[in-house]
Amino acid sequence: MSALSLPDISLGAAYRLRLKRRACLWRAFRARHRLSLVADNTAQIRPEDILVFCVLRNERQRLPYFLEHYRDLGAGHFLVVDNGSDDGSLAYLQEEARRGDLSIWETPESYRDSRFGLDWSGWLLMRFGHRHWCLTVDADELLVYPGMEQHPLPALTDHLDKTGQDGFGTMMLDMFPKGALDQPRYEAGQDPTEVLGWFDAGPYRAVRQAPLGNLWLQGGTRERVFFQQAPERAPTLNKIPLIRWNRRYAYTNSTHALLPRQMNMLYDGPGGSQPSGVLLHTKFLPEVVQKSAEDQQRGAHFHTPALFYGYYSELKKAPDLWHSGALRYEGPEQLAELGLCAPVPWV
């Protein structure tokens, strides 16, 4: 099966996927009752605005640069769900909401039981995202792509509209420091890549899965360090975070896969021919050591948390992820030269 071929499925499988999409949409619709509105600036959303959707918990350190990065990139409005932060994230978001480009909801309910936040973001996408270009990202994900300084997000989405492409895929690239994870100093508002300046150029592997036809991309840093003995458990690295949204769409597994199934063909992975970008994954800031203990206790981030206790236990030891084959990050053009993303043919 080629990377660009959608797997054939039976009529019965196609029918089951339609039922699954409807179930996801129904869950998202019901989830509106679990969200409490904190700051409502949605009346300021313009038809041409690119919307950023984010579900977060305890990201006070990352939020200043996260918002700056996407504002500089041309985002028009942020729709954020705070899931019970106790580190000042919500107060900071409320202060930022005074600028008029950010709306906030909060919920204390289970992240895991909400399909890892997809029910909450799914409702906001359904309610506000229809016909908008929508970027769904975590607070530790920074979208980059070749030519972004000259062609910010509105130029990218204009190009995608003109070429009839309804989305833009990415790989998630783990960034890490040189030395123990708890040693660097990071100040809120600082570019995380100044601290997390290294990455693995490979190896990565990808297969296309049936019945959704979604790519399954694995490899890189976390597999090398934490999942050598069980590579099948290594994190999924493919995402399609930027979509010209329709209220009939539904993400089924983070932004790794969505329905209708043909939308998964928008990304063909590293070395592919379709224009794509990279989500710089800034998980490994110094706070990850302390957060790992909390995440292990909450068990909210994996379908079977017990299988990942070893992963959290290793993170709590503040390992050094650097190795002699690591590359220093220089920018998205470097990533394109390495085949980790594909440039947009602007002309």
N, C-alpha and C positions, 0 to 999 in steps of 0.2 A: 504494500500500500504506500503510495507516495504521500509526501507531507501535505500536498494540496488536494488530495482526493478525499471526499466525504464518504465514510464507510456506508455501504449498503445496509439497510435494515428492513425488516419485515413490516407489513402493514400493522401487525399487532404491536411491534415495538414503537412504531411511529405514534400509534394511538396512546400508548402508555406515556410517551414523552409529552403529548398534549395534555394528558391528565396531570403529569408532574408539573408542567408549567402553570396550569390553572391552580394547582395546590399551592405552589410558591406564591402566586399572586394573591390568593385568598389569605394565606398566612400574613403577608405584608399588609394587606388591607386591615385585617384584625389587629395588627400590631400598633396601629395608630392610637389605640386606647392605652397603650403602655408608655407612650411618650408624653412628657409634660413640656409645654412650650415655655422657654426661658426668655428668649429675645427674638422678636419677629420683625425682620426687615424684608420679608419676601415680597412686599409690595414694591420694593425697589428693583426687583429682577426685571431686566429688559429682555425682549424677545431674542436678541442676539447674544445674550450673556452665556459664557461657558461656566457651568456650575461644577463646584467641587463638593463631593459628599465624603464625609469622614465620620466613623464611629471610633471613639477613643476613651481611654481611661488612664489617668495619671501621666499626662504628657506635657506638664508645665515647662520642662526644659526644652522640649523640641518645638513647641508651638510658635515661638517668635520667628524662628527661621522658616518653619513650614509655611506660615502665612506669608512671609516675605517672598519666599521662593515662588509660590503660586500667584501672588499678586504681580510680581515682576514678570511672570510668564504670561500674564493676561487673563487670569481667572476673573470672572465677573461677580460671582457670589459664592459664599461658602455655606453649606448646610451641614451642621455638626451635631452629632449625638454624643453627649457625655454620659458614660456609663458608671456613675458613682465615684467620680474622682474625689480624692481627699488630699491632693497635693497643691491645690490652688488653681488647677486647670480651668475650672468653671468660672471662677472670679476673673481670671485673665481673659477668657473668651468673652465674658460680659463687657469688660472694658473695651475689647477690640470691636465688639458689636456696635459701639457708638459711631464707628466709621460708616455704618449703613450697608456694608457688603457682607455681613455675616449674620446668620440666624442660628439659634441654638435650641435644642431639645435636650432633656435629661431623662434618664430612667435608671432605677436601682436594680432592675430585673436581671435575670441570668443571661449573660453573653452567650453561653453555650446553648441554652434552650431557645435562643432567638436565631438559631442557625448561624452562630458566631457573628451576630449583628446584621445578617442579611435581611431579616424581617424588618428591622428598623429602617435601614437605608433603603430597602425595597419600597417601603411606603413613601418615603420622601422622594424617591425617583418617580414613583407612580404619580404622586401629587404635584410635584414641581418640575420634574425633568422632561416631561413629554415634549418632543420636538427640539429640545435643547441638546447641545453637545455636553455630555456629562462625564466628569472624571471622578471615579470612585477609588480612593486611595486610603491607606493607613497613614497615621501621623509619622511613621518612620520610613515612608516611601517618597522619594523625590524623583519626579519624572524628568528625564533628560533625553535629548535626541539631537542628531547632527543638524547644525544650522539654526539651533534654537535662539541664538543671540540676534540673528538677523530676521528670523521668522518665528515670532512667539506663537502661543496657542491659537489666536484668531487666524493667523496666516496658515497654520497647520490645518485647522478645521476647514478653512476656505478651500485649501488644496484638496482635502479629502472629499468635500462636497462636489468639487468640479470633476473629480475622477470617479465619482460614484461609489466611494468607499465609506461604509457606515461606521467604521471603528478603526482603532489603532492599537496594535498589540505591543507587548513589551516582555522582556525577561526581567526577573528580579535578581539583582546582583548584590551579593553580600559584600559589604565594605567592612574593613577591620583595621585596627591599629597595629603597629609593630611593638610587641611587648605585651605584658599581661593586661587583660581587659580592664582591670580596675586602676591602672596607673595613669592614663592620660587625664588631663584637666579639660573639661568642657564647660563653657559658659553659655547660658541661654542667649540665643540670637546669633551665635557663631555658626558658620557653615560647618556642618558635621564632617564633610570630607577633609577639613583641615586636621581633624583628629583621626578619622577613619580613612586614611589615605591609600589603602591597599585593597587589591581584589585578586581573585583567581580568574585567569582567562579561560580555564577549562580544567579537566574535560567536562563536557555536558553531553547528555543524550536525550533524545526525544522520540516518542512514539505517538501516533494518533489513536485515540481510544474510541471504541464503540460502546454505546450507541450514539453518544452525543457528538462524536467527531472532534472532541476537544484534544488539544495537544497535551502531552504529559512530559514536561521538561524537568530533569533532575541533574544533580551533580554539583560541582563547585565546593565552596568552603565548608558548609555545614555537613555535607556528605563526607568530605575528606577528613574532618576532625571528629565528628560525632556519630556518623552512621556508616563507618567503614565495614562493620560486621553485619549491617542490615541495610544495605543501600536502597532497598525497596521502601523503607520508611523515611528516606530523605525528603526534605520539603519539596513541594511542587513550586517551580520557579516561573512558569508561564502565567501571564495575566493579560486580559484585554480590558484595561481600566477606562479607556476613552471611547465612548459610544454616542452616536447620534440616537438619543434614547426615544423609545416608543413605550407607552404604558403597557403594551402587551409583552414586553421583554421581562426576563427574570434571570438573575444570576442564581446558579445552583450550588456553587462551591467557591466561596470568596469571589474574586473576579477571575478565577481560573477557567470557568466554564459558564455558559449561559444558554438559554433557550429563547427563540427557536434555534435549532441545532446548527443551521447554516451560518449563524453568527460566529461560531467557533473557527470558521475557516479564514477569519480576518487576520490570523497570526500563524505563521509557519515556522517560527523559531529561529535561533541563531543559524546564520548561514542561509536563511531564506531570502526570497526575492521581494517579498512585500515590504513596503516601508514600515519601520518599527522603531521603537525606542527602548529605553532601559529605565527601570525603577531602581534607583540607588537605595539599597536597603540599609538603613542606619541603625539597626537593632543593637549593634555592639558598642554603643556609647558606654562609658564607665558604669552608669546606673544599671546596666543589664545584670550585673552580679547580684545586686540587692533585689531587683525585680524578679529574678529567676526563682528565688526562694518563695516569693509571693505567688508567682504564676504556678509553681509546683503545688502549692497548698490549695489554690483555687481550682486547678484542674479544668480551666475554662477554654483552653486554646486547641485541644485536640479531641477527636472523636473518642479515642481510647486513651485517656491520660496516663494510665499505668504503664503503657508501652514507652512513654517518654520520660519516665523518672530519671533514667540514666543520663539523658540529655540535659535536664535541669541540674542534676547533681554535678555534672562536669562544668557547666556554666558557673555554678556557685564557687568553683575553685579558681575562677579568673584565669583561664588558660591563655597562652600566647598562640594566636591563630596564624601568625606570620610564618612564612617559610621562604626558602631561597627562590622558589618559582613564582612568588607573588609579584604582581606588577603595581607600580605606583599610578594612581589615577591622574590623568591629565585632562580629561574632558570627553564629551560624547563622540567627537570625531575619532579619537583613539579607539573607542569601543566599536565604531563602525569599521575601522581598519582591521580590527581583530575578528570581525564577523559576528559580533554579539548583537548588533542591530543593523538595520539596512537604511541607508540615507533616503530621504524624500527627494524625488526628482523635481526640484522647485521650478525648473525651467522646462 
